[in-house]
Amino acid sequence: MAMNSINTNIGALVALQSLNRTNEELGGVQKRVSTGFRVADAKDDGAAFAVAQRVRGDMAGLGAANEQLGGTKGLLETTMGALNEVSTVLGSIRETLTRLSSDTISTSDRTTYTQDFERLVNRMNRALGDASYNGRSLLGSQDANQSAASTATNTDVVRNESGGTLSITGIDASTLSFDTRVATRGRTIAGTFTEPTAFAVVGGSLSAAAARAMLGNGDASGAAGTPLDQLVAAKADNANFGGNAADADMKTFATVETAVNNALAKFGADSRNLDAAMKTNRAKLDSLETGLGALVDADLAKESARLQSLQIRQQLGTQSLSTANQAPQALLSLFR
């Protein structure tokens, strides 16, 4: 039985409850429309929000990993650029040594070709010395007696959001040129390169026998009295080379060429590994972003239709509440 009371207006209470529900739903739709998210915070859906936060953390980790891989990629590209320069110069050095191998060239020509050989070796050494990126180098000298030389960087670079790494091992630059000391001379421990002391053939011009020995046709031991004795003597020069390699053999052209080619192959493989890791991370980022969108994104087409429906309901609810609020006025007629 309906109650006729001015103290309790049941119709107004029902209309108000309905309007409050409509306003609450409308607020949720407006939040989804304005943020673009079905789950914008933990109040919307605590479990889904927790999962979304973990996914966002993984995505941030993958982005940071790709940044680190990109920096290491720059270091590798710098190193390979230097090695490509060295490889190119080696072609000119072979040509020069071939000319020096002949006994028929004049003394003046031998002097000219020897100077050309020295300039080419120094060009190689400068390229190796300049192969630094952001203060780091994958080419250095591991010889403890060479206090002015830098140490090659062994890099463990983060490759994914879980902290997995790729290892890139540096190479002793002295193996990539014709003298163990000059390749990194002048480089500080921090990796800053300064012009190295010039490489020069000790004892004048390079003899034909020495040139042939460097090309692999003759005694390349560097022992006393052998064609390369004059070059090994340079290593015993305390003032310029530290005097720590007097008994070492002088590397032949083939030895240096093989070392440079092996270094190019090694760093090329390292570069491909970095590219593969970055590609994998990008694909994973795309997958995570797709999954995250399915989990928390709002369907704006659906929300648009719902918004219009709720706005109409809100208007009707307001009108219904207004009508219910007028009901007690009818009771006044009973007291006239």
C-alpha positions as CSV (number, residue, x, y, z in Angstrom):
1,M,0.0,0.0,0.0
2,A,1.4,3.3,-1.0
3,M,2.1,5.8,1.8
4,N,0.9,9.3,1.5
5,S,3.5,11.2,3.5
6,I,5.4,14.4,3.3
7,N,8.2,12.9,5.5
8,T,8.9,9.8,3.4
9,N,8.7,10.2,-0.4
10,I,9.3,6.7,-1.7
11,G,9.0,7.6,-5.3
12,A,11.7,10.3,-4.9
13,L,14.0,7.8,-3.1
14,V,13.6,5.3,-5.9
15,A,14.2,8.0,-8.5
16,L,17.3,9.3,-6.6
17,Q,18.8,5.8,-6.3
18,S,18.3,5.2,-10.0
19,L,19.8,8.6,-10.9
20,N,22.8,7.9,-8.6
21,R,23.5,4.6,-10.4
22,T,23.2,6.3,-13.7
23,N,25.6,9.1,-12.6
24,E,28.1,6.5,-11.3
25,E,28.0,4.5,-14.6
26,L,28.3,7.8,-16.5
27,G,31.4,8.8,-14.5
28,G,33.0,5.4,-15.3
29,V,32.3,5.8,-19.1
30,Q,33.6,9.4,-19.1
31,K,36.8,8.1,-17.3
32,R,37.3,5.4,-20.0
33,V,36.6,7.9,-22.8
34,S,39.0,10.5,-21.4
35,T,41.9,8.1,-20.5
36,G,41.3,5.6,-23.4
37,F,41.8,2.8,-20.8
38,R,39.2,0.3,-19.7
39,V,41.6,-0.3,-16.7
40,A,43.2,3.0,-15.8
41,D,44.0,2.2,-12.2
42,A,43.6,-0.5,-9.6
43,K,40.1,0.6,-8.7
44,D,38.8,-0.4,-12.1
45,D,40.2,-3.9,-12.0
46,G,42.9,-4.7,-9.5
47,A,44.0,-8.0,-11.0
48,A,44.2,-6.7,-14.6
49,F,46.0,-3.6,-13.4
50,A,48.6,-5.6,-11.6
51,V,49.2,-7.7,-14.7
52,A,49.4,-4.5,-16.8
53,Q,52.0,-3.0,-14.5
54,R,54.2,-6.1,-14.8
55,V,53.9,-6.0,-18.6
56,R,54.7,-2.2,-18.6
57,G,57.8,-3.0,-16.5
58,D,58.9,-5.7,-19.0
59,M,58.4,-3.2,-21.9
60,A,60.5,-0.6,-20.1
61,G,63.3,-3.2,-19.5
62,L,63.3,-4.2,-23.2
63,G,63.5,-0.6,-24.2
64,A,66.5,0.0,-21.9
65,A,68.1,-3.2,-23.2
66,N,67.7,-2.0,-26.8
67,E,69.3,1.3,-25.9
68,Q,72.3,-0.5,-24.4
69,L,72.5,-2.8,-27.5
70,G,72.4,0.3,-29.7
71,G,75.4,1.9,-27.8
72,T,77.4,-1.3,-28.1
73,K,76.4,-1.4,-31.8
74,G,78.1,2.0,-32.2
75,L,81.2,0.7,-30.5
76,L,81.3,-2.3,-32.9
77,E,80.7,-0.2,-35.9
78,T,83.5,2.2,-34.9
79,T,85.8,-0.8,-34.4
80,M,84.9,-2.4,-37.8
81,G,85.3,0.9,-39.5
82,A,88.9,1.1,-38.2
83,L,89.6,-2.5,-39.2
84,N,88.2,-1.9,-42.7
85,E,90.6,1.0,-43.0
86,V,93.5,-1.2,-41.8
87,S,92.4,-3.9,-44.3
88,T,92.5,-1.4,-47.1
89,V,95.9,-0.1,-46.1
90,L,97.2,-3.6,-46.1
91,G,96.6,-3.9,-49.8
92,S,98.8,-0.8,-50.3
93,I,101.5,-2.3,-47.9
94,R,101.6,-5.5,-49.9
95,E,102.1,-3.5,-53.1
96,T,104.9,-1.5,-51.4
97,L,106.6,-4.6,-50.0
98,T,106.4,-6.3,-53.4
99,R,108.3,-3.3,-54.9
100,L,110.9,-3.3,-52.1
101,S,111.4,-7.1,-52.6
102,S,113.2,-6.4,-55.9
103,D,117.0,-6.1,-55.9
104,T,116.9,-4.0,-59.1
105,I,115.3,-0.8,-57.7
106,S,117.6,2.2,-57.1
107,T,118.8,3.3,-53.7
108,S,116.7,6.5,-53.9
109,D,113.6,4.5,-54.9
110,R,114.2,2.1,-52.0
111,T,114.3,5.0,-49.6
112,T,111.1,6.4,-51.1
113,Y,109.3,3.0,-50.9
114,T,110.6,2.5,-47.3
115,Q,109.2,5.8,-46.3
116,D,105.9,4.9,-48.0
117,F,105.9,1.7,-46.0
118,E,106.4,3.6,-42.7
119,R,103.7,6.0,-43.5
120,L,101.2,3.2,-44.3
121,V,102.1,1.4,-41.0
122,N,101.6,4.6,-39.1
123,R,98.2,5.1,-40.9
124,M,97.2,1.7,-39.8
125,N,98.3,2.4,-36.2
126,R,96.4,5.7,-36.2
127,A,93.2,3.9,-37.4
128,L,93.6,1.4,-34.6
129,G,94.3,4.0,-32.0
130,D,91.3,6.1,-33.0
131,A,88.8,3.2,-32.8
132,S,87.1,4.4,-29.6
133,Y,83.5,5.1,-28.9
134,N,82.3,7.1,-25.9
135,G,85.7,6.6,-24.3
136,R,85.8,2.8,-24.8
137,S,87.6,0.7,-27.3
138,L,87.6,-3.0,-28.3
139,L,91.2,-2.6,-29.5
140,G,93.9,-2.2,-27.0
141,S,97.1,-3.7,-25.6
142,Q,97.2,-6.2,-22.9
143,D,100.9,-5.8,-22.2
144,A,101.4,-4.8,-18.6
145,N,104.8,-3.2,-19.4
146,Q,103.2,-0.7,-21.8
147,S,101.9,1.8,-19.2
148,A,100.8,4.3,-21.8
149,A,98.6,1.8,-23.7
150,S,94.9,1.2,-23.1
151,T,93.3,-2.1,-22.3
152,A,90.9,-3.6,-24.7
153,T,87.3,-3.5,-23.4
154,N,85.5,-6.8,-22.8
155,T,81.9,-5.9,-22.9
156,D,78.9,-7.8,-21.4
157,V,75.9,-6.0,-22.8
158,V,72.4,-6.5,-21.4
159,R,70.2,-8.0,-24.2
160,N,66.8,-8.4,-22.6
161,E,64.6,-7.3,-19.7
162,S,65.7,-10.3,-17.5
163,G,69.4,-9.2,-17.4
164,G,70.7,-11.7,-20.0
165,T,73.9,-10.6,-21.6
166,L,75.9,-10.9,-24.8
167,S,79.7,-11.0,-24.4
168,I,81.9,-9.2,-26.8
169,T,85.6,-9.7,-26.3
170,G,88.2,-7.1,-27.1
171,I,91.4,-7.8,-29.2
172,D,94.9,-6.7,-28.5
173,A,95.6,-4.1,-31.3
174,S,99.2,-5.0,-31.3
175,T,98.4,-8.2,-33.2
176,L,96.8,-6.2,-36.0
177,S,99.9,-4.2,-37.0
178,F,103.6,-4.7,-37.7
179,D,104.9,-3.8,-34.3
180,T,103.6,-4.8,-30.9
181,R,104.3,-1.4,-29.3
182,V,103.4,1.2,-31.9
183,A,99.9,0.1,-32.5
184,T,98.6,1.6,-29.3
185,R,101.4,4.0,-28.3
186,G,100.1,7.4,-27.1
187,R,96.7,6.1,-26.0
188,T,95.9,6.8,-22.4
189,I,94.2,4.4,-20.0
190,A,91.0,6.3,-20.4
191,G,91.1,5.5,-24.1
192,T,91.9,9.0,-25.4
193,F,94.1,8.7,-28.5
194,T,97.0,11.0,-29.1
195,E,99.4,10.9,-32.1
196,P,101.6,7.9,-31.6
197,T,105.4,8.0,-31.9
198,A,106.0,7.4,-35.6
199,F,107.0,3.9,-36.7
200,A,110.3,4.0,-38.5
201,V,112.6,1.3,-40.0
202,V,115.7,1.1,-37.9
203,G,119.0,1.2,-39.9
204,G,117.8,3.1,-43.0
205,S,115.9,1.6,-45.9
206,L,114.1,-1.8,-45.9
207,S,116.3,-4.3,-47.7
208,A,115.0,-6.5,-50.5
209,A,115.6,-9.6,-48.3
210,A,113.7,-8.1,-45.4
211,A,110.8,-7.1,-47.6
212,R,110.7,-10.7,-49.0
213,A,110.8,-12.1,-45.5
214,M,107.9,-9.9,-44.5
215,L,106.0,-11.3,-47.5
216,G,106.7,-14.8,-46.3
217,N,109.7,-15.6,-48.6
218,G,112.7,-15.8,-46.2
219,D,113.7,-15.9,-42.5
220,A,111.2,-13.8,-40.6
221,S,112.5,-14.8,-37.1
222,G,114.2,-11.4,-36.5
223,A,117.2,-13.2,-34.9
224,A,120.6,-11.5,-35.2
225,G,121.9,-11.4,-38.7
226,T,118.5,-12.3,-40.3
227,P,116.9,-9.9,-42.8
228,L,114.4,-8.7,-40.2
229,D,117.0,-8.1,-37.5
230,Q,116.8,-4.3,-38.1
231,L,113.0,-4.3,-37.5
232,V,113.1,-6.4,-34.3
233,A,115.8,-4.0,-33.0
234,A,113.1,-1.3,-33.0
235,K,111.3,-3.3,-30.3
236,A,114.3,-3.1,-28.0
237,D,114.3,0.7,-28.1
238,N,113.6,1.5,-24.4
239,A,112.9,5.2,-25.2
240,N,110.2,4.5,-27.7
241,F,109.0,0.9,-27.3
242,G,109.5,0.0,-23.7
243,G,112.2,-2.5,-24.4
244,N,109.9,-5.4,-23.6
245,A,109.7,-7.2,-26.9
246,A,113.3,-7.5,-28.1
247,D,113.1,-11.2,-28.6
248,A,109.8,-11.3,-30.3
249,D,109.5,-12.3,-33.9
250,M,108.6,-9.6,-36.4
251,K,105.2,-10.4,-37.8
252,T,105.0,-11.1,-41.5
253,F,102.4,-9.6,-43.8
254,A,100.4,-12.8,-43.9
255,T,100.3,-12.9,-40.0
256,V,98.9,-9.4,-39.8
257,E,96.5,-9.9,-42.7
258,T,95.1,-13.1,-41.1
259,A,94.8,-11.3,-37.7
260,V,92.9,-8.4,-39.3
261,N,90.6,-10.7,-41.3
262,N,89.9,-12.8,-38.2
263,A,89.1,-9.6,-36.2
264,L,86.7,-8.5,-38.9
265,A,85.0,-11.8,-39.0
266,K,84.7,-11.9,-35.2
267,F,83.3,-8.4,-34.8
268,G,81.0,-8.9,-37.8
269,A,79.5,-11.9,-36.1
270,D,79.2,-9.9,-32.9
271,S,77.4,-7.2,-34.8
272,R,75.0,-9.7,-36.3
273,N,74.3,-11.1,-32.8
274,L,73.4,-7.6,-31.6
275,D,71.1,-7.0,-34.6
276,A,69.4,-10.3,-33.9
277,A,68.9,-9.4,-30.2
278,M,67.5,-6.0,-31.1
279,K,65.2,-7.5,-33.6
280,T,63.9,-10.0,-31.1
281,N,63.4,-7.3,-28.5
282,R,61.4,-5.2,-31.0
283,A,59.2,-8.1,-31.9
284,K,58.6,-8.9,-28.2
285,L,57.8,-5.2,-27.5
286,D,55.2,-5.3,-30.3
287,S,53.7,-8.5,-28.8
288,L,53.6,-7.1,-25.3
289,E,52.0,-3.9,-26.5
290,T,49.3,-5.8,-28.3
291,G,48.6,-7.9,-25.3
292,L,48.6,-4.9,-23.0
293,G,46.1,-3.1,-25.3
294,A,43.8,-6.1,-25.3
295,L,44.0,-6.2,-21.5
296,V,43.4,-2.5,-20.5
297,D,42.4,-0.5,-23.6
298,A,38.8,0.8,-23.8
299,D,36.6,0.1,-26.8
300,L,35.8,3.7,-27.6
301,A,33.1,2.9,-30.2
302,K,31.3,0.9,-27.6
303,E,31.9,3.6,-24.9
304,S,30.6,6.3,-27.2
305,A,27.3,4.5,-27.7
306,R,27.0,3.8,-23.9
307,L,27.8,7.4,-23.2
308,Q,24.9,8.6,-25.2
309,S,22.6,6.1,-23.6
310,L,23.6,7.1,-20.1
311,Q,23.2,10.8,-20.9
312,I,19.6,10.1,-21.9
313,R,19.0,8.0,-18.8
314,Q,20.5,10.8,-16.7
315,Q,18.1,13.3,-18.2
316,L,15.1,11.0,-17.7
317,G,16.2,10.2,-14.1
318,T,16.5,13.9,-13.3
319,Q,13.0,14.5,-14.8
320,S,11.6,11.5,-12.8
321,L,13.1,12.8,-9.6
322,S,11.7,16.2,-10.2
323,T,8.2,14.7,-10.8
324,A,8.5,12.5,-7.6
325,N,9.5,15.6,-5.6
326,Q,6.3,17.3,-6.6
327,A,4.1,14.4,-5.3
328,P,3.7,15.8,-1.7
329,Q,2.2,19.0,-3.2
330,A,-0.9,17.0,-4.0
331,L,-1.5,16.3,-0.3
332,L,-2.1,20.0,0.2
333,S,-5.4,19.8,-1.6
334,L,-6.7,17.5,1.2
335,F,-6.4,20.3,3.7
336,R,-8.2,23.0,1.8
